[in-house]
Amino acid sequence: TGLSISSIDPVDCPKSGGSKILITGQGFTQQQSSYYCKIKESHYEPIYVPADFHSNHMLTCTTPASQYEGSSGLSTASLSIVVKDNQSFFRVGAFGEDSISFHYRDDFLLKKVYPDFGSVSGGSSIEIIGENFFEPASIQCSFDVEGERLSTSAIFLSSEKITCTTPILPSTISRRDTISLLQVKISGMVLSNGGLRFHHRQHIIIESVEPSLFPENGGTILSVTGRNFFRDGNLGCVYSNHRIKQISAAQYV
């Protein structure tokens, strides 16, 4: 039976290896348990890794580390499905070896997120600073919080910065402050060595401001009472009318 591949996902993988690739195609059979993925980079010798059978149209395998030693952050590799027979050599299906290309990329690094907190109701715009980001077909921010994985779309700004909006937490979680693990998925490529901590906080509720009247030239110390305040080095009070918005530093007491 001829083996053919129609698509793979993801098409971008870290050079460190360890990415699970989903292979869609035809000609896969459960009776044939010795499928392997053949990974070939440029002039290097191919590497063979076992493939797991899922259906007549689906296999998965895990990428090995890239062999590429050049200075470029990108290396192109081909993936094909082969079969190992009883004599321990590899052969392809009757209609030849069918392959599809993917890219090895430098592992991207997450350094920090600013701000590192947002509302449990979502909608907060955040910036993620890191290294080796690349402009992809798709990019997402993923928040792992108390057993839930919540994803939002993101925007590529540069190789060192992306931005995204925080998700709405489920009602079972949003009644309290909590922390999630923030990760980034770029063209299916996920950071394999962890993520960043992000704080989801209750709405700040202002109940009173004293004094409620003060001179326009400023300088008056205001006492603001309410709920769900928290200590942060960047606390501030925002004053606005129809024409102007001003911010002054605030102190948590």
ChimeraX attribute file (.defattr): number of C-alpha atoms within 10 A of each C-alpha:
attribute: neighborCount
match mode: 1-to-1
recipient: residues
	/A:1	11
	/A:2	13
	/A:3	22
	/A:4	22
	/A:5	21
	/A:6	12
	/A:7	15
	/A:8	19
	/A:9	17
	/A:10	18
	/A:11	18
	/A:12	24
	/A:13	30
	/A:14	22
	/A:15	22
	/A:16	16
	/A:17	16
	/A:18	14
	/A:19	22
	/A:20	16
	/A:21	21
	/A:22	18
	/A:23	27
	/A:24	18
	/A:25	18
	/A:26	17
	/A:27	14
	/A:28	23
	/A:29	16
	/A:30	12
	/A:31	7
	/A:32	11
	/A:33	14
	/A:34	16
	/A:35	25
	/A:36	22
	/A:37	26
	/A:38	22
	/A:39	22
	/A:40	20
	/A:41	20
	/A:42	12
	/A:43	8
	/A:44	12
	/A:45	10
	/A:46	16
	/A:47	17
	/A:48	21
	/A:49	16
	/A:50	19
	/A:51	22
	/A:52	19
	/A:53	20
	/A:54	14
	/A:55	14
	/A:56	13
	/A:57	17
	/A:58	19
	/A:59	23
	/A:60	20
	/A:61	21
	/A:62	16
	/A:63	24
	/A:64	18
	/A:65	15
	/A:66	23
	/A:67	18
	/A:68	18
	/A:69	8
	/A:70	8
	/A:71	6
	/A:72	9
	/A:73	14
	/A:74	16
	/A:75	20
	/A:76	16
	/A:77	21
	/A:78	17
	/A:79	25
	/A:80	20
	/A:81	28
	/A:82	23
	/A:83	21
	/A:84	17
	/A:85	12
	/A:86	8
	/A:87	6
	/A:88	8
	/A:89	9
	/A:90	16
	/A:91	13
	/A:92	17
	/A:93	15
	/A:94	9
	/A:95	10
	/A:96	12
	/A:97	16
	/A:98	18
	/A:99	19
	/A:100	16
	/A:101	16
	/A:102	18
	/A:103	19
	/A:104	24
	/A:105	22
	/A:106	20
	/A:107	20
	/A:108	22
	/A:109	18
	/A:110	22
	/A:111	13
	/A:112	16
	/A:113	19
	/A:114	13
	/A:115	14
	/A:116	15
	/A:117	19
	/A:118	21
	/A:119	19
	/A:120	24
	/A:121	17
	/A:122	15
	/A:123	13
	/A:124	16
	/A:125	13
	/A:126	18
	/A:127	18
	/A:128	24
	/A:129	18
	/A:130	17
	/A:131	16
	/A:132	15
	/A:133	22
	/A:134	19
	/A:135	14
	/A:136	14
	/A:137	8
	/A:138	13
	/A:139	22
	/A:140	22
	/A:141	22
	/A:142	23
	/A:143	24
	/A:144	17
	/A:145	19
	/A:146	11
	/A:147	7
	/A:148	12
	/A:149	13
	/A:150	17
	/A:151	20
	/A:152	15
	/A:153	16
	/A:154	22
	/A:155	17
	/A:156	18
	/A:157	14
	/A:158	15
	/A:159	14
	/A:160	17
	/A:161	20
	/A:162	23
	/A:163	21
	/A:164	22
	/A:165	19
	/A:166	27
	/A:167	21
	/A:168	18
	/A:169	20
	/A:170	13
	/A:171	10
	/A:172	7
	/A:173	15
	/A:174	17
	/A:175	12
	/A:176	13
	/A:177	14
	/A:178	17
	/A:179	15
	/A:180	21
	/A:181	16
	/A:182	24
	/A:183	22
	/A:184	27
	/A:185	17
	/A:186	22
	/A:187	18
	/A:188	20
	/A:189	22
	/A:190	21
	/A:191	18
	/A:192	15
	/A:193	10
	/A:194	12
	/A:195	20
	/A:196	16
	/A:197	17
	/A:198	23
	/A:199	18
	/A:200	26
	/A:201	21
	/A:202	19
	/A:203	15
	/A:204	12
	/A:205	11
	/A:206	12
	/A:207	9
	/A:208	11
	/A:209	12
	/A:210	12
	/A:211	11
	/A:212	8
	/A:213	9
	/A:214	12
	/A:215	7
	/A:216	7
	/A:217	6
	/A:218	7
	/A:219	8
	/A:220	12
	/A:221	10
	/A:222	14
	/A:223	13
	/A:224	14
	/A:225	12
	/A:226	11
	/A:227	11
	/A:228	12
	/A:229	16
	/A:230	12
	/A:231	9
	/A:232	10
	/A:233	10
	/A:234	9
	/A:235	15
	/A:236	14
	/A:237	12
	/A:238	11
	/A:239	10
	/A:240	9
	/A:241	7
	/A:242	5
	/A:243	5
	/A:244	7
	/A:245	9
	/A:246	10
	/A:247	11
	/A:248	9
	/A:249	10
	/A:250	17
	/A:251	12
	/A:252	11
	/A:253	7
